[in-house]
């Protein structure tokens, strides 16, 4: 059973409790944590905790919330567009082939900016065009005559899922410039639920157990 920690927080206060500490409490209570998958949050610095750990940590300085203010046609490619983007520090021109941006192409300044997950030059993300999870570092390159040094990200590139058909579009109130991990970072606990603990086969059931364990 997979339980996002962010969902547990909807039901129980986890202030002052790290993800690893939470996993330890659940395991000692009979709900074995088989794996912790970090989605954006920092991974533990050591493996002394004894849990299987996976995931990608998003660099707070390089992967942030940004806003797209306008989408232009690419001068040399029909399947690419250029975005006028603000990352909270400055404006950039960002190249992308995300199909969910094509409808905004050539409309002029957008009345409501699109909030997106933005990776600056040097960010480490997963290669969206490779099978599986292959890490890559963003570097400057020319694509069809236009310089590219950063990107707007899909779920696959950030290790959220295998979805790569379009970029992530965030809520309108997402704060431009905020580190993405601070805005939407999470961890997912994979639990082994024994038959005698069937009451915990839902997020609410696990939350009740956590509330009892943490007082």
C-alpha positions as CSV (number, residue, x, y, z in Angstrom):
1,X,0.0,0.0,0.0
2,X,1.4,3.4,-1.0
3,X,0.7,6.4,1.3
4,X,1.9,9.9,0.4
5,X,3.0,11.7,3.6
6,X,1.2,14.9,2.3
7,X,-2.1,13.0,2.5
8,X,-1.4,11.9,6.1
9,X,-0.8,15.6,6.9
10,X,-4.4,16.3,6.0
11,X,-5.5,14.3,9.0
12,X,-2.7,14.4,11.5
13,X,0.0,16.9,12.7
14,X,3.4,15.6,11.7
15,X,5.3,18.7,12.9
16,X,8.8,17.9,14.1
17,X,8.7,14.4,12.8
18,X,11.0,13.5,9.8
19,X,9.9,11.1,7.1
20,X,12.4,8.5,8.4
21,X,11.2,8.9,12.0
22,X,7.6,8.4,10.8
23,X,8.6,5.3,8.9
24,X,10.4,3.9,12.0
25,X,7.3,4.5,14.2
26,X,5.0,2.7,11.7
27,X,7.4,-0.2,11.3
28,X,7.7,-0.7,15.1
29,X,3.9,-0.6,15.3
30,X,3.6,-3.5,12.9
31,X,3.1,-1.7,9.6
32,X,6.4,-2.4,7.9
33,X,7.7,0.3,5.6
34,X,9.1,-1.5,2.7
35,X,10.3,1.6,0.8
36,X,10.4,5.3,1.1
37,X,10.2,7.2,-2.3
38,X,11.2,10.8,-2.0
39,X,9.6,13.2,-4.5
40,X,11.6,16.4,-4.5
41,X,12.4,16.4,-0.8
42,X,16.0,15.9,0.4
43,X,17.0,12.2,0.7
44,X,18.5,11.0,4.0
45,X,22.3,11.7,4.1
46,X,23.1,8.2,5.3
47,X,21.6,4.7,5.0
48,X,21.8,3.8,8.7
49,X,18.0,4.1,9.0
50,X,17.7,0.6,7.3
51,X,14.9,1.5,4.9
52,X,15.0,1.1,1.1
53,X,15.1,4.6,-0.3
54,X,14.6,5.9,-3.8
55,X,13.6,9.1,-5.5
56,X,15.0,12.5,-6.8
57,X,15.7,15.5,-4.6
58,X,15.0,18.8,-6.3
59,X,17.7,21.5,-5.9
60,X,16.1,24.4,-4.1
61,X,18.1,26.9,-6.2
62,X,17.6,25.3,-9.5
63,X,14.1,23.8,-9.6
64,X,11.5,26.4,-8.8
65,X,7.9,27.6,-9.5
66,X,7.9,30.0,-12.5
67,X,5.3,31.6,-14.7
68,X,4.8,31.6,-18.4
69,X,3.6,35.0,-19.6
70,X,3.5,34.4,-23.3
71,X,4.0,31.6,-25.8
72,X,5.5,32.2,-29.3
73,X,5.9,30.0,-32.4
74,X,9.4,28.6,-32.9
75,X,10.9,30.3,-36.0
76,X,12.2,27.0,-37.4
77,X,10.0,24.2,-36.0
78,X,6.2,23.7,-36.0
79,X,6.4,21.2,-33.1
80,X,8.3,23.5,-30.7
81,X,7.3,26.8,-29.0
82,X,9.1,29.5,-27.2
83,X,7.9,30.7,-23.8
84,X,8.5,34.1,-22.2
85,X,9.0,33.0,-18.6
86,X,9.7,34.7,-15.3
87,X,11.4,32.6,-12.5
88,X,11.1,35.2,-9.8
89,X,14.6,36.6,-10.6
90,X,14.5,37.4,-14.2
91,X,12.8,36.7,-17.6
92,X,13.9,33.9,-19.8
93,X,13.1,32.5,-23.2
94,X,12.4,28.8,-22.8
95,X,12.1,26.3,-25.6
96,X,9.7,23.4,-25.3
97,X,7.7,20.9,-27.3
98,X,5.0,20.4,-24.6
99,X,1.7,19.8,-26.5
100,X,-0.4,21.3,-23.7
101,X,1.2,24.8,-24.5
102,X,0.3,24.8,-28.2
103,X,-3.2,26.3,-27.6
104,X,-1.5,29.4,-26.1
105,X,0.8,29.9,-29.1
106,X,0.6,33.4,-30.7
107,X,-2.1,34.7,-28.4
108,X,0.0,37.5,-27.0
109,X,0.5,38.2,-23.3
110,X,-1.6,35.7,-21.3
111,X,-4.2,37.3,-19.1
112,X,-3.5,34.7,-16.5
113,X,0.2,33.5,-16.4
114,X,0.7,29.7,-16.4
115,X,2.5,28.5,-13.3
116,X,4.9,25.7,-14.1
117,X,7.8,23.7,-12.7
118,X,11.0,25.3,-14.0
119,X,14.5,23.8,-14.0
120,X,17.4,26.2,-14.4
121,X,20.7,25.5,-16.1
122,X,22.7,22.9,-14.1
123,X,19.6,21.2,-12.6
124,X,19.7,17.4,-12.3
125,X,16.5,15.8,-13.6
126,X,15.4,12.6,-15.3
127,X,15.8,12.5,-19.1
128,X,12.2,12.5,-20.4
129,X,13.2,10.9,-23.7
130,X,14.9,7.9,-22.2
131,X,13.1,4.8,-20.9
132,X,13.2,4.4,-17.1
133,X,14.9,7.0,-14.9
134,X,18.1,8.3,-16.4
135,X,19.6,11.3,-14.6
136,X,20.9,14.2,-16.7
137,X,22.2,17.7,-16.0
138,X,20.8,20.6,-18.0
139,X,23.4,22.2,-20.2
140,X,23.3,24.9,-22.8
141,X,22.6,23.7,-26.4
142,X,21.2,25.0,-29.6
143,X,18.0,23.4,-30.8
144,X,16.8,24.2,-34.3
145,X,18.8,27.5,-34.2
146,X,17.6,28.6,-30.8
147,X,19.8,28.5,-27.6
148,X,18.3,26.4,-24.8
149,X,19.7,26.3,-21.3
150,X,16.7,25.5,-19.0
151,X,13.3,23.8,-19.3
152,X,9.8,23.6,-18.1
153,X,9.3,20.1,-16.7
154,X,6.9,17.1,-17.0
155,X,6.1,14.7,-14.2
156,X,8.6,12.2,-15.6
157,X,11.5,14.6,-15.6
158,X,10.9,15.3,-11.9
159,X,10.4,11.7,-10.9
160,X,6.7,12.1,-10.1
161,X,5.4,9.6,-12.6
162,X,6.1,8.3,-16.1
163,X,3.8,11.0,-17.7
164,X,5.7,12.9,-20.4
165,X,3.0,14.1,-22.8
166,X,3.0,17.6,-21.4
167,X,4.5,19.8,-18.8
168,X,3.1,20.2,-15.2
169,X,0.7,23.1,-14.9
170,X,0.4,24.2,-11.3
171,X,-2.3,26.1,-9.4
172,X,-2.7,29.8,-10.2
173,X,-1.7,30.8,-6.7
174,X,1.7,28.9,-6.8
175,X,4.3,31.5,-5.7
176,X,6.6,32.4,-8.5
177,X,10.2,31.8,-7.5
178,X,9.4,29.4,-4.6
179,X,11.6,26.2,-4.6
180,X,9.4,23.5,-6.1
181,X,10.3,21.1,-3.3
182,X,8.9,23.6,-0.8
183,X,5.7,24.0,-2.8
184,X,4.9,20.4,-3.7
185,X,7.7,18.1,-2.4
186,X,6.5,14.8,-0.9
187,X,7.5,11.3,0.2
188,X,5.6,8.1,-0.4
189,X,5.7,5.3,2.1
190,X,5.2,1.8,0.7
191,X,3.6,-0.2,3.6
192,X,3.1,-3.9,4.1
193,X,-0.2,-4.3,5.9
194,X,-0.6,-7.6,7.7
195,X,-4.1,-9.3,7.8
196,X,-4.5,-8.5,11.5
197,X,-4.2,-4.8,10.7
198,X,-6.9,-4.5,8.1
199,X,-8.1,-1.3,9.8
200,X,-5.1,0.4,8.3
201,X,-5.9,-0.4,4.6
202,X,-6.7,3.3,3.9
203,X,-4.9,6.6,4.3
204,X,-7.4,7.5,7.0
205,X,-6.7,4.3,8.9
206,X,-2.9,4.9,8.7
207,X,-3.5,8.5,9.9
208,X,-5.4,7.2,12.9
209,X,-2.5,4.9,13.7
210,X,0.0,7.7,13.4
211,X,-2.1,9.9,15.6
212,X,-2.1,7.2,18.3
213,X,1.7,6.7,18.0
214,X,2.6,10.4,18.2
215,X,0.1,11.3,20.9
